Amino acid sequence: MNDSSDTTPPKDSAETIDIVERLRLTASRIAQWQLDAKRLNAILAETPGPLEPLVMLDVEETAGAIYKEIDAFDALLIDVDRKSHAAAGQIAEVGDALRLVLLSITELSTAMYARESADVVFEP
């Protein structure tokens, strides 16, 4: 007998809602990291000489958070792919976006460390 008062969504529907929410969260994180990259690039451009250690730490922590998000997304993608190759293909570009924002942060980190290294004077 079907109880029409049951408002619990079917399992597949609940999983779809979870995936959609997860993708929204990931998209908002990507947008925030893009803003962080712009902010940190501005600091790099406007600040001559050595950077504050907290700025360097911010870049490292951001990169670490992006790596964790990539790992979580890749696990989600594998799970989605088991159920639907087409759906996995549709959301795969989120992984690309994560990797692009990681590339931005990595390039920024490289530029910051290059500046730090250039400011070090080696005496024989």
LINGI-V337483 format. One record per residue. N is the residue number from 1. RES is the residue in three letters. NEAR is the number of other C-alpha atoms within 8 Angstrom. D_FIRST is the distance of its C-alpha to the first C-alpha in whole Angstrom. Layout:
# LINGI-V337483
n/res/near/d_first
N/RES/NEAR/D_FIRST
N/RES/NEAR/D_FIRST
This chain:
# LINGI-V337483
n/res/near/d_first
1/MET/2/0
2/ASN/3/4
3/ASP/5/6
4/SER/5/9
5/SER/4/12
6/ASP/5/12
7/THR/5/15
8/THR/4/16
9/PRO/6/17
10/PRO/6/16
11/LYS/6/19
12/ASP/6/21
13/SER/8/21
14/ALA/9/22
15/GLU/8/25
16/THR/8/26
17/ILE/8/26
18/ASP/8/28
19/ILE/8/30
20/VAL/8/31
21/GLU/8/32
22/ARG/8/34
23/LEU/9/36
24/ARG/8/37
25/LEU/8/38
26/THR/9/40
27/ALA/9/42
28/SER/8/43
29/ARG/8/44
30/ILE/11/46
31/ALA/8/47
32/GLN/8/49
33/TRP/10/50
34/GLN/9/52
35/LEU/8/53
36/ASP/8/55
37/ALA/11/56
38/LYS/8/58
39/ARG/8/59
40/LEU/11/60
41/ASN/9/62
42/ALA/8/64
43/ILE/8/65
44/LEU/10/66
45/ALA/7/68
46/GLU/6/70
47/THR/8/71
48/PRO/7/74
49/GLY/7/74
50/PRO/8/72
51/LEU/11/69
52/GLU/6/67
53/PRO/6/65
54/LEU/6/62
55/VAL/9/62
56/MET/11/62
57/LEU/8/60
58/ASP/8/57
59/VAL/12/58
60/GLU/9/57
61/GLU/8/54
62/THR/10/53
63/ALA/11/53
64/GLY/8/51
65/ALA/8/48
66/ILE/10/48
67/TYR/9/48
68/LYS/8/45
69/GLU/10/43
70/ILE/11/44
71/ASP/8/43
72/ALA/8/40
73/PHE/9/39
74/ASP/9/40
75/ALA/8/38
76/LEU/8/35
77/LEU/11/36
78/ILE/9/36
79/ASP/8/32
80/VAL/11/32
81/ASP/12/34
82/ARG/7/32
83/LYS/6/29
84/SER/8/31
85/HIS/9/35
86/ALA/7/35
87/ALA/9/33
88/ALA/12/36
89/GLY/9/38
90/GLN/7/37
91/ILE/9/38
92/ALA/9/41
93/GLU/8/43
94/VAL/9/42
95/GLY/11/44
96/ASP/8/47
97/ALA/9/47
98/LEU/12/47
99/ARG/9/49
100/LEU/8/52
101/VAL/11/51
102/LEU/11/52
103/LEU/8/55
104/SER/9/56
105/ILE/12/56
106/THR/9/58
107/GLU/8/61
108/LEU/12/61
109/SER/11/61
110/THR/8/64
111/ALA/8/66
112/MET/11/66
113/TYR/8/67
114/ALA/8/70
115/ARG/10/71
116/GLU/11/71
117/SER/7/73
118/ALA/7/75
119/ASP/8/76
120/VAL/6/77
121/VAL/5/81
122/PHE/4/82
123/GLU/3/85
124/PRO/2/87
